[in-house]
């Protein structure tokens, strides 16, 4: 499943240029799909990659606030809604938080911008039951709009 989602997201090339298409465009070759915010992939493999390189904190000791507010061109209301929805404490230090807290920040950063196509691969791993349900409700509302 993960490999298929990565292929659909353009992270792996298969076959020729027009073998895999999303929104009528080649996912691997047309990088504007991802750059424009039309297509995004959020996978389950990032929990240790934000704020840390392995167990080593990246230089600068990032806070959740620095990371979330560092994403440019974001609607402030959407950002605030996601911070509240995911119960993120903006004072969290990314090298000190639990996997579940880190996952919340990563999900928030990943969906600050709305997408036409959002491919999700085990994004609720490390989330508690309440956070998981809240996130799934958010996705349902997004799809209905």
Contact map, one row per residue, 1 for C-alpha under 8 A:
1111100000000000000000000000000000000000000000000000000000000000000000000000000000000000000000000000000000000000000000000000000000000000000000000
1111110000000000000000000000000000000000000000000000000000000000000000000000000000000000000000000000000000000000000000001000000000000000000000000
1111111000000000000000000000000000000000000000000000000000000000000000000000000000000000000000000000000000000000000000000000000000000000000000000
1111111100000000000000000000000000000000000000000000000000000000000000000000000000000000000000000000000000000000000000000000000000000000000000000
1111111110000000000000000000000000000000100000000000000000000000000000000000000000000000000000000000000000000000000000111000000000000000000000000
0111111111110000000000000000000000000000100000000000000000000000000000000000000000000000000000000000000000000000000000000000000000000000000000000
0011111111111100000100000011000000000000000000000000000000000000000000000000000000000000000000000000000000000000000000000000000000000000000000000
0001111111100000000111000010000000000000000000000000000000000000000000000000000000000000000000000000000000000000000000000000000000000000000000000
0000111111110000000000000011000000000011100000000000000000000000000000000000000000000000000000000000000000000000000000100000000000000000000000000
0000011111111000000000000111100000000000000000000000000000000000000000000000000000000000000000000000000000000000000000000000000000000000000000000
0000011111111000000000000001000000000000000000000000000000000000000000000000000000000000000000000000000000000000000000000000000000000000000000000
0000011011111100000000000001000000000000000000000000000000000000000000000000000000000000000000000000000000000000000000000000000000000000000000000
0000001001111110000000000001000000000000000000000000000000000000000000000000000000000000000000000000000000000000000000000000000000000000000000000
0000001000011111001100000000000000000000000000000000000000000000000000000000000000000000000000000000000000000000000000000000000000000000000000000
0000000000001111101000000000000000000000000000000000000000000000000000000000000000000000000000000000000000000000000000000000000000000000000000000
0000000000000111111000000000000000000000000000000000000000000000000000000000000000000000000000000000000000000000000000000000000000000000000000000
0000000000000011111100000101100000000000000000000000000000000000000000000000000000000000000000000000000000000000000000000000000000000000000000000
0000000000000001111110001100000000000000000000000000000000000000000000000000000000000000000000000000000000000000000000000000000000000000000000000
0000000000000111111110000100000000000000000000000000000000000000000000000000000000000000000000000000000000000000000000000000000000000000000000000
0000001100000100111111000111000000000000000000000000000000000000000000000000000000000000000000000000000000000000000000000000000000000000000000000
0000000100000000011111111110000000000000000000000000000000000000000000000000000000000000000000000000000000000000000000000000000000000000000000000
0000000100000000000111111110000000000000000000000000000000000000000000000000000000000000000000000000000000000000000000000000000000000000000000000
0000000000000000000011111000000000000000000000000000000000000000000000000000000000000000000000000000000000000000000000000000000000000000000000000
0000000000000000000011111100000000000000000000000000000000000000000000000000000000000000000000000000000000000000000000000000000000000000000000000
0000000000000000010011111110010010000000000000000000000000000000000000000000000000000000000000000000000000000000000000000000000000000000000000000
0000000001000000111111011111110000000000000000000000000000000000000000000000000000000000000000000000000000000000000000000000000000000000000000000
0000001111000000000111001111111010000000000000000000000000000000000000000000000000000000000000000000000000000000000000000000000000000000000000000
0000001011111000100100000111111000000000000000000000000000000000000000000000000000000000000000000000000000000000000000000000000000000000000000000
0000000001000000100000000111111000000000000000000000000000000000000000000000000000000000000000000000000000000000000000000000000000000000000000000
0000000000000000000000001111111110000000000000000000000000000000000000000000000000000000000000000000000000000000000000000000000000000000000000000
0000000000000000000000000011111111100000000000000000000000000000000000000000000000000000000000000000000000000000000000000000000000000000000000000
0000000000000000000000000000011111110000000000000000000000000000000000000000000000000000000000000000000000000000000000000000000000000000000000000
0000000000000000000000001010011111111110000000000000000000000000000000000000000000000000000000000000000000000000000000000000000000000000000000000
0000000000000000000000000000001111111111000000000000000000000000000000000000000000000000000000000000000000000000000000000000000000000000000000000
0000000000000000000000000000001111111100000000000000000000000000000000000000000000000000000000000000000000000000000000000000000000000000000000000
0000000000000000000000000000000111111110000000000000000000000000000000000000000000000000000000000000000000000000000000000000000000000000000000000
0000000000000000000000000000000011111111000000000000000000000000000000000000000000000000000000000000000000000000111100000000000000000000000000000
0000000000000000000000000000000011111111000000000000000000000000000000000000000000000000000000000000000000000000001110000000000000000000000000000
0000000010000000000000000000000011011111100000000000000000000000000000000000000000000000000000000000000000000000001111100000000000000000000000000
0000000010000000000000000000000001001111110000000000000000000000000000000000000000000000000000000000000000000000001011100000000000000000000000000
0000110010000000000000000000000000000011111000000000000000000000000000000000000000000000000000000000000000000000000001111000000000000000000000000
0000000000000000000000000000000000000001111100000000000000000000000000000000000000000000000000000000000000100100000001111010000000000000000000000
0000000000000000000000000000000000000000111111000000000000000000000000000000000000000000000000000000000000000000000000011110000000000000000000000
0000000000000000000000000000000000000000011111100000000000000000000000000000000000000000000000000000000000000000000000001111100000000000000000000
0000000000000000000000000000000000000000001111110000000000000000000000000000000000000000000000000000000000000000000000000000000000000000000000000
0000000000000000000000000000000000000000001111111100000000000000000000000000000000000000000000000000001001000000000000000000000000000000000000000
0000000000000000000000000000000000000000000111111100000000000000000000000000000000000000000000000010011001000000000000000000000000000000000000000
0000000000000000000000000000000000000000000011111111111000000000000000000000000000000000000000000010010000000000000000000000000000000000000000000
0000000000000000000000000000000000000000000001111111110000000000000000000000000000000000000000000000000000000000000000000000000000000000000000000
0000000000000000000000000000000000000000000001111111100000000000000000000000000000000000000001000000010001000000000000000000000000000000000000000
0000000000000000000000000000000000000000000000011111100011001100000000000000000000000000000001100000000000000000000000000000000000000000000000000
0000000000000000000000000000000000000000000000011111111111000000000000000000000000000000000001100000000000000000000000000000000000000000000000000
0000000000000000000000000000000000000000000000011111111111000000000000000000000000000000000000000000000000000000000000000000000000000000000000000
0000000000000000000000000000000000000000000000011001111110000000000000000000000000000000000000000000000000000000000000000000000000000000000000000
0000000000000000000000000000000000000000000000010001111110000000000000000000000000000000000000100000000000000000000000000000000000000000000000000
0000000000000000000000000000000000000000000000000001111111000000000000000000000000000000000000100000000000000000000000000000000000000000000000000
0000000000000000000000000000000000000000000000000011111111101000000000000000000000000000000001100000000000000000000000000000000000000000000000000
0000000000000000000000000000000000000000000000000011100111111100000000000000000000000000000000000000000000000000000000000000000000000000000000000
0000000000000000000000000000000000000000000000000000000011111000000000000000000000000000000000000000000000000000000000000000000000000000000000000
0000000000000000000000000000000000000000000000000000000001111100000000000000000000000000000000000000000000000000000000000000000000000000000000000
0000000000000000000000000000000000000000000000000010000011111110000000000000000000000000000011100000000000000000000000000000000000000000000000000
0000000000000000000000000000000000000000000000000010000001011111011000000000000000000000000011100000000000000000000000000000000000000000000000000
0000000000000000000000000000000000000000000000000000000000001111111000000000000000000000011111000000000000000000000000000000000000000000000000000
0000000000000000000000000000000000000000000000000000000000000111111100000000000000000001111111000000000010000000000000000000000000000000000000000
0000000000000000000000000000000000000000000000000000000000000011111111000000000000000000011100000000000000000000000000000000000000000000000000000
0000000000000000000000000000000000000000000000000000000000000111111111000000000000000000000000000000000000000000000000000000000000000000000000000
0000000000000000000000000000000000000000000000000000000000000111111111100000000000000000000000000000000000001000000000000000000000000000000000000
0000000000000000000000000000000000000000000000000000000000000001111111100000000000000000000000000000000010011000000000000000000000000000000000000
0000000000000000000000000000000000000000000000000000000000000000111111110000000000000000000000000000000000000000000000000000000000000000000000000
0000000000000000000000000000000000000000000000000000000000000000111111110000000000000000000000000000000000000000000000000000000000000000000000000
0000000000000000000000000000000000000000000000000000000000000000001111111100000000000000000000000000000000001001000000000000000000000000000000000
0000000000000000000000000000000000000000000000000000000000000000000011111100000000000000000000000000000000000000000000000000000000000000000000000
0000000000000000000000000000000000000000000000000000000000000000000000111110000000000000000000000000000000000000000000000000000000000000000000000
0000000000000000000000000000000000000000000000000000000000000000000000111111011000000000000000000000000000000001100000000000000000000000000000000
0000000000000000000000000000000000000000000000000000000000000000000000001111111000000000000000000000000000000001100000000000000000000000000000000
0000000000000000000000000000000000000000000000000000000000000000000000000111111100000000000000000000000000000000000000000000000000000000000000000
0000000000000000000000000000000000000000000000000000000000000000000000000011111110000000000000000000000000000000000000000000000000000000000000000
0000000000000000000000000000000000000000000000000000000000000000000000000111111111000000000000000000000000000001000000000000000000000000000000000
0000000000000000000000000000000000000000000000000000000000000000000000000111111111100000000000000000000000010001000000000000000000000000000000000
0000000000000000000000000000000000000000000000000000000000000000000000000001111111110000000000000000000000000000000000000000000000000000000000000
0000000000000000000000000000000000000000000000000000000000000000000000000000111111111000000000000000000000000000000000000000000000000000000000000
0000000000000000000000000000000000000000000000000000000000000000000000000000011111111100000000000000000000010001000000000000000000000000000000000
0000000000000000000000000000000000000000000000000000000000000000000000000000001111111111100000000000000000010000000000000000000000000000000000000
0000000000000000000000000000000000000000000000000000000000000000000000000000000111111111000000000000000000000000000000000000000000000000000000000
0000000000000000000000000000000000000000000000000000000000000000000000000000000011111111000000000000000000000000000000000000000000100110000000000
0000000000000000000000000000000000000000000000000000000000000000000000000000000001111111000000000000000100010000000000000000000000100110000000000
0000000000000000000000000000000000000000000000000000000000000000000000000000000000111111100000000000000100000000000000000000000000100000000000000
0000000000000000000000000000000000000000000000000000000000000001000000000000000000111111110100000000100110000000000000000000000000000000000000000
0000000000000000000000000000000000000000000000000000000000000001000000000000000000100011111100000000000000000000000000000000000000000000000000000
0000000000000000000000000000000000000000000000000000000000000011100000000000000000000001111100000000000000000000000000000000000000000000000000000
0000000000000000000000000000000000000000000000000000000000000011100000000000000000000000111110000000000000000000000000000000000000000000000000000
0000000000000000000000000000000000000000000000000000000000000011100000000000000000000001111111011000000000000000000000000000000000000000000000000
0000000000000000000000000000000000000000000000000000000000001111000000000000000000000000001111111000000000000000000000000000000000000000000000000
0000000000000000000000000000000000000000000000000111000010001111000000000000000000000000000111111000010000000000000000000000000000000000000000000
0000000000000000000000000000000000000000000000000011001110001100000000000000000000000000000011111000000000000000000000000000000000000000000000000
0000000000000000000000000000000000000000000000000000000000000000000000000000000000000000000111111100000000000000000000000000000000000000000000000
0000000000000000000000000000000000000000000000000000000000000000000000000000000000000000000111111111110000000000000000000000000000000000000000000
0000000000000000000000000000000000000000000000000000000000000000000000000000000000000000000000011111110000000000000000000000000000000000000000000
0000000000000000000000000000000000000000000000110000000000000000000000000000000000000000000000001111111000000000000000000000010000000000000000000
0000000000000000000000000000000000000000000000000000000000000000000000000000000000000000000000001111111100000000000000000000111100000000000000000
0000000000000000000000000000000000000000000000000000000000000000000000000000000000000001000000001111111110000000000000000000001000000000000000000
0000000000000000000000000000000000000000000000110100000000000000000000000000000000000000000001001111111111000000000000000000000000000000000000000
0000000000000000000000000000000000000000000001100000000000000000000000000000000000000000000000000011111111100000000000000010111000000000000000000
0000000000000000000000000000000000000000000000000000000000000000000000000000000000000111000000000001111111110000000000000000001000000000000000000
0000000000000000000000000000000000000000000000000000000000000001000100000000000000000001000000000000111111111000000000000000000000000000000000000
0000000000000000000000000000000000000000000001100100000000000000000000000000000000000000000000000000011111111100000000000000000000000000000000000
0000000000000000000000000000000000000000010000000000000000000000000000000000000000000000000000000000001111111110000000000010000000000000000000000
0000000000000000000000000000000000000000000000000000000000000000000100000000001001100100000000000000000111111111000000000000000000000000000000000
0000000000000000000000000000000000000000000000000000000000000000001100100000000000000000000000000000000011111111000000000000000000000000000000000
0000000000000000000000000000000000000000010000000000000000000000000000000000000000000000000000000000000001111111100000000000000000000000000000000
0000000000000000000000000000000000000000000000000000000000000000000000000000000000000000000000000000000000111111111000000000000000000000000000000
0000000000000000000000000000000000000000000000000000000000000000000000100110011001000000000000000000000000011111110000000000000000000000000000000
0000000000000000000000000000000000001000000000000000000000000000000000000110000000000000000000000000000000000111111000000000000000000000000000000
0000000000000000000000000000000000001000000000000000000000000000000000000000000000000000000000000000000000000011111100000000000000000000000000000
0000000000000000000000000000000000001111000000000000000000000000000000000000000000000000000000000000000000000010111111000000000000000000000000000
0000000000000000000000000000000000001110000000000000000000000000000000000000000000000000000000000000000000000000011111000000000000000000000000000
0000000000000000000000000000000000000111000000000000000000000000000000000000000000000000000000000000000000000000001111100000000000000000000000000
0000000000000000000000000000000000000011110000000000000000000000000000000000000000000000000000000000000000000000001111110000000000000000000000000
0000100010000000000000000000000000000011110000000000000000000000000000000000000000000000000000000000000000000000000011111000000000000000000000000
0000100000000000000000000000000000000000111000000000000000000000000000000000000000000000000000000000000000000000000001111110000000000000000000000
0100100000000000000000000000000000000000111100000000000000000000000000000000000000000000000000000000000000000000000000111110000000000000000000000
0000000000000000000000000000000000000000001100000000000000000000000000000000000000000000000000000000000000000000000000011111100000000000000000000
0000000000000000000000000000000000000000011100000000000000000000000000000000000000000000000000000000001000100000000000011111100000000000000000000
0000000000000000000000000000000000000000000100000000000000000000000000000000000000000000000000000000000000000000000000000111111000010000000000000
0000000000000000000000000000000000000000000100000000000000000000000000000000000000000000000000000001001000000000000000000111111000000000000000000
0000000000000000000000000000000000000000000000000000000000000000000000000000000000000000000000000011001000000000000000000001111100000000000000000
0000000000000000000000000000000000000000000000000000000000000000000000000000000000000000000000000001101100000000000000000001111110110000000000000
0000000000000000000000000000000000000000000000000000000000000000000000000000000000000000000000000001000000000000000000000000011111110000000000000
0000000000000000000000000000000000000000000000000000000000000000000000000000000000000000000000000000000000000000000000000000001111111000000000000
0000000000000000000000000000000000000000000000000000000000000000000000000000000000000000000000000000000000000000000000000000000111111100000000000
0000000000000000000000000000000000000000000000000000000000000000000000000000000000001110000000000000000000000000000000000000001111111110000000000
0000000000000000000000000000000000000000000000000000000000000000000000000000000000000000000000000000000000000000000000000001001111111111000000000
0000000000000000000000000000000000000000000000000000000000000000000000000000000000000000000000000000000000000000000000000000000011111111100000000
0000000000000000000000000000000000000000000000000000000000000000000000000000000000001100000000000000000000000000000000000000000001111111110000000
0000000000000000000000000000000000000000000000000000000000000000000000000000000000001100000000000000000000000000000000000000000000111111111000000
0000000000000000000000000000000000000000000000000000000000000000000000000000000000000000000000000000000000000000000000000000000000011111111100000
0000000000000000000000000000000000000000000000000000000000000000000000000000000000000000000000000000000000000000000000000000000000001111111110000
0000000000000000000000000000000000000000000000000000000000000000000000000000000000000000000000000000000000000000000000000000000000000111111111000
0000000000000000000000000000000000000000000000000000000000000000000000000000000000000000000000000000000000000000000000000000000000000011111111100
0000000000000000000000000000000000000000000000000000000000000000000000000000000000000000000000000000000000000000000000000000000000000001111111110
0000000000000000000000000000000000000000000000000000000000000000000000000000000000000000000000000000000000000000000000000000000000000000111111111
0000000000000000000000000000000000000000000000000000000000000000000000000000000000000000000000000000000000000000000000000000000000000000011111111
0000000000000000000000000000000000000000000000000000000000000000000000000000000000000000000000000000000000000000000000000000000000000000001111111
0000000000000000000000000000000000000000000000000000000000000000000000000000000000000000000000000000000000000000000000000000000000000000000111111
0000000000000000000000000000000000000000000000000000000000000000000000000000000000000000000000000000000000000000000000000000000000000000000011111
